[in-house]
């Protein structure tokens, strides 16, 4: 096992060197000594300190936590087999097929990088938010996204309809009742598919206690798959906007890509364009403040 741990650092460097900055929405630049990511870039993407990443690559740290290993695998855009290998090198058990997967395949991550000007997000099968584009964050206008807090669609939705309205509220154009029933039926399907997932069990118990609406729908026993439909989003800058919401399942990964779009030339498209420009301006202003 010790010999295996000794391979972790070299493998992290190899995976970092092969990843193009363009595939993570970073400029390629002309001043790079190698085509891959810099340590500080990978550290930022994975949410770890540069010092800790250096220690991992140099073999001075050998046992990253499961959370760190998951973040590194996602940031490095590893395949499922490569992710499992990283876990083994770190002395961890690879994720069980009976728990909800949270690994985003490389192709889906490249898609996110290339479509960064669209409100896009990736969710797990149980609707935990995994990653998102800057415009998604600007559209939802939710401080918890910037803070990196846990964000789950069902927690958010049932808190809203039971009287606790979060920032950037989202409702379905059809009816709130149909949307709620669809989410609950979908969660029951996920529970059956991933019976060993502790987080799904915790989510269900929490919602049964906190939401009378969820509890009533759960007792109905419906099983189904949540489908795409138009959504109404309320944003402090652009007001209310109706957008097409499409959900795409990544084959073999059971993660979902959610995209909000509007027809070209529509009022909704104009509002998204305004929000996009505002988000870029705000980001540049923040960068200038940080640099001063």
N, C-alpha and C positions, 0 to 999 in steps of 0.2 A: 504493500500500500504506500509506503514511504517513497518508493521509486516512482510510483504513479503520481504522487503529489509533486515530485520534482519536475514532472513534465508540464505542470500547469502554467508556469511562467512563460516558457518558450511557446506554448500553444496560444496563449493570450497575445503575445507579440506577433505571432504568425497571422492570427485572425485579424488583428488590428491593422497590420501592414497591407493586407489584401483588400480592405474595405475602402471603396472610393468615397471621398468627401461628398461628391455629388449625390450619392445614394442616401445621404442623411441630411440633405438640404444645406450643405456647406459649400462655399466656393472652392474650386480646385486650387486656384492660385498658382503663381509661378515660383514662389520661394520655398516650396516644399522639397526637402531632401529625399523624401520617399513618397510614393503615390498614395499611401494609406493615411489613416487618421493619426493625428498627434495624440499624445497621452492626455493632455488637458481636454481635448475634444471628446475622447472616449469617456473620460471621467465625468464630464458634464452630461453626456447622453445617458450614462448608467446611474447618475446620481450618487457617485462616490467621490471621495477626495482624490486629488492627483497623487498625494503622498501614499495613500493606501494602494492605488493602482500600481505605483512604482514598486512598492513592497511585494505585491502579488507577482509582478513580472520578474522581479529579482529573486523570488523564492524566499523572501524574508517573512511573508505571510502566506500560509498554505491552506487555510480552511475558511474560505469565505462563507457567510451564511447563505441559506437557501434564497433569501430575498436578494442578496447581492449577486449570487450566481444567476438567478433569473434575469435580473437587470442587465448583467453583462452579456448574457446570451441574446437578449433582445437587442441591445445596443450594437452588438457585433453582427447582427443579422445571421445568426447561425441556423443551419438546418436542424430538424428534430434530432437526427443522429449526432450531429456535432454538439447540440445542447446537452444530450444525454452524456456524451463523452466529457464535457466540461464538468457536469455534476460528479461523475465518477472520479475525475482528477482532483476534485475538491473534497472528496470523501463523503459525498452525498448520494442518496438514492435518487435515481431519475424519477420524474413525475409518473404517477400511476395512471394508466388509461381509464381508471374508475373515478378520477377526479377531474374537475373542469380545467381544460387546458387554458393557459394564458400566454403561450408562446406565439408571437406573431411571425409568420413565415417571411423570409427575405423578400419574396416578390410583392407581398402586401406592403411591406415597409417601403420598398422602392416606389410603389404606387402612391403611398402617402407623401413621399418626398416630392414627387413630380406633380402632384395635384394639391400643393400646399395652398393655392388660392381658392380652394373650395372648402366649405365647412365639412370636414371629414373626421371621423373618430373610429377607433377599433374597440369593440367590446368583447368580453368573454361570453360564453354561452349563457351564463347567469346574469348578464348585463352589468358586470363590473367594467368601468371605463379603464382601458389599458393605455391608450395613447391617442393623441389628437393633434390637429393642425392649429396654427395660431388663429385662423378665422373661426374655427369652432369655438375656441375660448372667447373670442370677441363677441360672437353671436350670443352665446349663453350668458356672458357677463356674470360669471359665477366666481367669486373670490376663492372658493375652495379648490378650483382648478389651479390657480396660481400657487396656492399653498401646498399642492400635492396631496390634498386630503382624499380619503376614500370616497369614491363617487359611484353610486349604483343607481341605475335607472328606476328600479322598483322602489327603492327607499325614497328617492326624490319624488316620484310620481304619487305614491300613496301618502306621503307627508303633505303634498300640495292639496290633494283632493280632500284630505281630512282636516284642512284648515291652516296648515303651516306652509305659507307660500314662499318658496325660495326665489332667489334672483333668477332672471332669465327663464321664466316658466314656459313649459311646452305642453300643448294640448293637441289632441287629434281633431281634425276637421269633422270627422264623422260624428261620434259622440264620445264623451268621456267614459261612459259605461262600457262601450264596445272596446275601447282601448285598454281599459283596466282588465276586462275579462280576458282579452287576448294575452296580456302580459302574464296573468296568473296561470292560464292554461299552458303557456310556454314554459313557465317555471316548473310546473308539475312534470312536464316532459323531460326537462333537464334533470330534475331530481331522480327520475327513473333511470336516466342514462348514466348518471354519475353518483351512484348510491354511497360511495365512500367519501364524498366531498364534504368536509366539515363546515366550510364556509357557506355552502348552500343550505345545510341544515340550520345553521345559525341565522341566516337571512330569513328563512321561513318562520322559525320560532319568533324572531323579532317582529316580523310583520303581523303574525297572528296576534301578538300581544298589543302592538301599537296601532293597528289599523282595523277598525270594524268592517270597512269596505273589503279589505283583503281577506279577512277571516270569513266573511259571508261568501265571497267568490271561491275561496279555497274549498269550502265545504261542498260546493257544487260538483267537484270532481272532474271538471272538464280538462281534457288534454289536447294540446294543439301547438301549432307553431306560429309565433308572432310574425305578421306580414307588414309590408310597406304600406304607408298611407300618408296623405298630406297632413302637415302639422302647422299649427299656429305658434309662433315664437314671439315673446314679448321682450324687447330690448330697450334699455334706457336711451340709447342714441337714435335708433331708427324706429322706435315704437313697435307696433304690431305688424308682423309680416307672415304671409302664408307661403310655405315652401313645400316642394315635393320632397318627401323623405323616402329614400331607397335603402334597403338593407340587403347586403351581399354576404353570403356565407363563403368562407375560404375553404375549398375542398381539402379534406384530410386534416384540417386544423381545428375546426369547430369554433372559430372566432368570427365575429361579424363586423363588416365595414358598413358604417352608416354615413350616408351622404345627403346633405341638404342642397338642393339646386332650385333655380328659377328659370323660366323661359326667357330667352334673349329679348331685350326690349321691354320687358314687363316692369311694372312698378316694383315688384319684389326684387328683380335683378338690379334695379337702380339703387335700392336700399342696401343690397349686399355690396355693391361697388363702393358706396359711400362708407360702409362699415370697414371694408377692406383698406381703403385709403386711410381712414381714421386709425385703424389698428397699426398700420405701418408707421404713420407719423408718431403715434404714441410710443411704439417700440424704439424708434430712433431717438426720441427725446429721453427715454429711460436710459438708453445706452450712453448718451452724452453725459447725463447726470452721474452715472456709475463711473465714467472715465475721469470726471473732474475731481 
